[in-house]
Amino acid sequence: MTITERVYKIIFEELEKNPDGMQWSELLKIIKQKDPTIHPKTANGLVWKMIEKYPDKVYKPKKGCFRLVKYK
């Protein structure tokens, strides 16, 4: 599994557990806890690009918050 795949797997697992969405900083903290080998800047970039890469799965209900579309 690539670094990108590992990061998105963690993000989607956490967003699934949090139907109200999660803040950017919370996601980064969880990524660091679950896989400390992932560089923080890599995780940060992937979190922000997630909206562009998965517009059918994730949206931002407000600034800095990410939520699964199915919970819209």
C-alpha positions in Angstrom: 0.0 0.0 0.0 1.4 3.4 -0.9 1.7 6.3 1.5 -1.2 8.1 -0.2 -3.4 5.0 0.1 -2.5 4.6 3.8 -3.3 8.2 4.6 -6.7 8.1 2.8 -7.5 4.8 4.5 -7.0 6.4 7.9 -8.9 9.5 7.0 -11.9 7.6 5.6 -12.0 5.3 8.6 -12.0 8.3 11.0 -14.6 10.2 9.0 -16.8 7.1 9.0 -16.7 7.1 12.8 -17.5 10.9 13.0 -20.7 11.6 11.0 -20.6 15.3 12.1 -17.2 15.7 10.4 -13.7 16.4 11.7 -11.4 19.4 11.8 -8.2 19.4 9.7 -6.0 19.4 12.9 -7.8 16.4 14.3 -7.3 14.4 11.2 -3.6 15.2 11.1 -3.2 14.2 14.8 -4.9 10.9 14.2 -2.8 10.2 11.0 0.4 10.9 13.1 -0.8 8.6 15.9 -1.8 5.7 13.6 1.2 5.9 11.3 4.1 7.9 12.7 6.2 7.0 9.6 4.1 9.4 7.4 5.7 12.9 7.2 3.5 15.6 8.5 3.7 17.7 5.3 2.7 14.7 3.2 -0.3 14.1 5.5 -1.2 17.8 5.4 -1.1 18.0 1.6 -3.2 14.9 1.2 -5.9 16.1 3.6 -6.2 19.4 1.6 -6.2 17.6 -1.8 -8.9 15.1 -0.6 -11.7 17.5 -1.7 -10.3 17.6 -5.2 -9.5 13.9 -5.4 -12.7 12.6 -3.9 -15.5 15.2 -4.4 -18.1 12.4 -4.5 -17.1 11.2 -1.1 -16.0 14.2 1.0 -17.0 17.9 1.3 -16.3 20.8 3.6 -19.4 22.0 5.5 -17.3 24.8 6.9 -13.8 26.1 6.8 -11.3 23.5 8.1 -13.9 20.8 8.6 -14.2 17.6 6.5 -17.3 15.4 6.3 -18.4 12.4 4.3 -21.0 13.3 1.6 -23.3 10.5 2.8 -23.8 12.4 6.0 -24.7 15.6 4.3 
